[in-house]
Amino acid sequence: MSSRVTLGQLARVFLQLGTTAFGGPAAHIAMMDDEIVRRRQWLTREAFLDYLGATNLIPGPNSTELAIHIGFSRAGWPGLLVAGCCFILPAALIVGVIAWAYVRYGTLPVIIGVLDGVKPVVIAVVAQALWQLGRTAIKSMWIGTIAVLAVAAVAAGVHELFVLAIAGLACALPTLRRQGTAVGALLLSFASPSTAATLAAGAAAPFSLTTLFVVFVKIGSVLFGSGYVLLAFLRADFVDRLGWLTESQLLDAVAVGQVTPGPVFTTATFVGYVLGGAPGAVVATVGIFLPAFVFVALSGPLVPRLRRSRFARALLDGVNAASLALMVVVTWQLARATLIRPWPIALSVISFVALVHLRLNATWLILAAAVGGWMLA
């Protein structure tokens, strides 16, 4: 495993991922596993899983926080900033261009075809990553049982954070007698409650860049979960409370965040541009992603040390198993909606074979599918 990498290497990898990582957090994590663990061997798969588990215990965009963790682990504090910013920047620029066209012409460009082309390949990429990560994460029959129960719980609608917490504690139960006092300190180190939830309580209805920034800092500080949870937060603040967006504009913003590469949180870039032009786009993007850098900066140095504690090691094993369970459920839901005709099924199977047996780069497979989908649309 490479002990340290240059900032230029980090920038190239995460600019590439930020430009081609379609399909949401599960796909982003799968592509990072392919690039960081399998191809470049910058992290062991166990370390990669530990960072993935840590991101699930703090608010914010999981895949972006995983990129920030990787940058910090390979190149220290400069790497933290370079990896995170390079993963965010391409998506923010793409969304900004789409927002400009939306404001100018009053409608979205034809981008749905991109998603239609990419989804079958994304399913294959995530399935391949789940197979590789699962072989490392499932270390015993007990951890495997926890993972299966976590899949069932998430599929039944149990909140993701509750599943992660219970899975971690269940895996750590044998160590509780000896190290029970460590439970509170460990959980606080990852999931200390944020006071940012009150930041926007007194925001006024008239538009201002300051209010826009504060609202997005609040959202980035307290949001756990998927893009659908983000939709609920945006609706509560920008449609119901402030009245700055219509329902139609909000749905368009979320659609753009989902069909473009990179973090779904770049929905904020679209909202910011619609409300305040280029300055609004910058303010909104910085606001929603800033808490992720802060949370990782606080928790990142602790992650490698946790493996030295028997209790923390067991807790992380459980959280890692539950994190994979979340990816399984998301992939299953995507497959049920996507693999309903012969050509997507064939494309997904061919992509999986190419990834596993030919060891093709997932980035180029997804980029080719995106171009093909755009042309067909």
Sequence and secondary structure as in RCSB ss.txt:
>XXXX:A:sequence
MSSRVTLGQLARVFLQLGTTAFGGPAAHIAMMDDEIVRRRQWLTREAFLDYLGATNLIPGPNSTELAIHIGFSRA
GWPGLLVAGCCFILPAALIVGVIAWAYVRYGTLPVIIGVLDGVKPVVIAVVAQALWQLGRTAIKSMWIGTIAVLA
VAAVAAGVHELFVLAIAGLACALPTLRRQGTAVGALLLSFASPSTAATLAAGAAAPFSLTTLFVVFVKIGSVLFG
SGYVLLAFLRADFVDRLGWLTESQLLDAVAVGQVTPGPVFTTATFVGYVLGGAPGAVVATVGIFLPAFVFVALSG
PLVPRLRRSRFARALLDGVNAASLALMVVVTWQLARATLIRPWPIALSVISFVALVHLRLNATWLILAAAVGGWM
LA
>XXXX:A:secstr
  S   HHHHHHHHHHHHHH  S HHHHHHHHIIIIIIIS SS HHHHHHHHHHHTTSSS HHHHHHHHHHHHHH
HHHHHHHHHHHHHHHHHHHHHHHHHHHHHHSS  S HHHHHHHHHHHHHHHHHHHHHHHHHH  SHHHHHHHHHH
HHHHHTT  HHHHHHHHHHHHHGGGHHHHTTHHHHHHHHHH   GGGGTTTT  SS  HHHHHHHHHHHHHH  S
 HHHHHHHHIIIIIIIS  S HHHHHHHHHHHHHSSS GGGHHHHHHHHHHHHHHHHHHHHHHHHHHHHHHHHHG
GGHHHHTTSHHHHHHHHHHHHHHHHHHHHHHHHHHHHH  SHHHHHHHHHHHHHHHTS   HHHHHHHHHHHHHH
H 
